[in-house]
């Protein structure tokens, strides 16, 4: 599975994971703040939005930093391409 990630930039998957985590954790924390602490709805909505955006940015940065750990592997030429190239060079 890690070979499929080689040579790809992981910013977008990292951001997706961060935003998804922010939405899930944010809605849980917003519910707790509203039910237990009786916090104003405006504050809860801003808190949820900021948490989602911050976790998305953190995921973007972590994904960008991880991309350098998975450099692209050198591609091997297939046998069909190699034989076709050698036949055309002989002719």
C-alpha positions as CSV (number, residue, x, y, z in Angstrom):
1,X,0.0,0.0,0.0
2,X,2.8,2.4,0.8
3,X,4.2,2.0,-2.8
4,X,1.0,3.6,-4.1
5,X,1.8,6.7,-2.1
6,X,5.3,7.0,-3.5
7,X,5.8,10.1,-5.6
8,X,2.5,11.7,-4.5
9,X,1.9,14.7,-2.4
10,X,0.0,13.9,0.7
11,X,-1.3,17.4,1.4
12,X,-4.9,16.8,0.2
13,X,-5.4,13.5,2.0
14,X,-3.9,15.1,5.2
15,X,-6.3,18.0,4.9
16,X,-9.2,15.7,4.3
17,X,-8.3,13.7,7.5
18,X,-7.9,16.9,9.4
19,X,-11.2,18.5,8.3
20,X,-13.1,15.2,9.0
21,X,-11.5,15.0,12.4
22,X,-12.3,18.6,13.1
23,X,-16.0,18.1,12.1
24,X,-16.4,15.1,14.3
25,X,-14.5,16.3,17.3
26,X,-16.0,19.8,16.9
27,X,-19.6,18.6,16.9
28,X,-19.0,16.5,20.0
29,X,-17.3,19.4,21.9
30,X,-20.0,21.8,20.7
31,X,-22.7,19.5,22.1
32,X,-20.9,19.3,25.4
33,X,-20.4,23.0,25.6
34,X,-24.0,23.7,24.8
35,X,-25.5,21.0,27.1
36,X,-23.2,21.1,30.1
37,X,-21.8,24.6,30.2
38,X,-24.7,26.5,28.6
39,X,-22.4,28.5,26.3
40,X,-23.8,30.9,23.7
41,X,-24.6,29.4,20.3
42,X,-22.5,32.0,18.4
43,X,-19.4,31.1,20.4
44,X,-20.1,27.4,19.8
45,X,-20.4,27.9,16.0
46,X,-17.2,30.0,15.8
47,X,-15.4,27.4,18.0
48,X,-16.5,24.6,15.7
49,X,-15.5,26.4,12.5
50,X,-12.1,27.4,13.9
51,X,-11.4,23.9,15.2
52,X,-12.3,22.4,11.8
53,X,-10.1,24.9,9.9
54,X,-7.1,24.6,12.3
55,X,-7.2,20.8,12.1
56,X,-7.5,20.9,8.3
57,X,-4.4,23.2,8.1
58,X,-2.5,20.9,10.5
59,X,-3.4,17.9,8.3
60,X,-2.2,19.8,5.2
61,X,1.1,20.6,6.8
62,X,1.7,17.1,8.1
63,X,0.8,15.6,4.8
64,X,3.2,18.0,3.0
65,X,6.0,17.0,5.4
66,X,5.3,13.3,5.0
67,X,5.5,13.5,1.3
68,X,9.3,13.8,1.3
69,X,9.5,10.4,3.2
70,X,8.0,8.6,0.2
71,X,10.1,9.5,-2.9
72,X,9.0,8.1,-6.2
73,X,10.5,4.8,-7.2
74,X,12.3,4.6,-10.5
75,X,9.9,3.2,-13.1
76,X,11.0,0.0,-14.9
77,X,10.3,-0.2,-18.5
78,X,8.1,-3.1,-19.5
79,X,9.5,-5.9,-21.6
80,X,7.1,-5.0,-24.5
81,X,8.4,-1.4,-24.6
82,X,12.0,-2.5,-24.4
83,X,11.6,-5.1,-27.2
84,X,9.7,-2.5,-29.4
85,X,12.4,0.1,-28.9
86,X,15.2,-2.4,-29.7
87,X,13.4,-3.6,-32.9
88,X,12.8,0.0,-34.1
89,X,16.5,0.9,-33.5
90,X,17.7,-2.2,-35.4
91,X,15.6,-1.3,-38.5
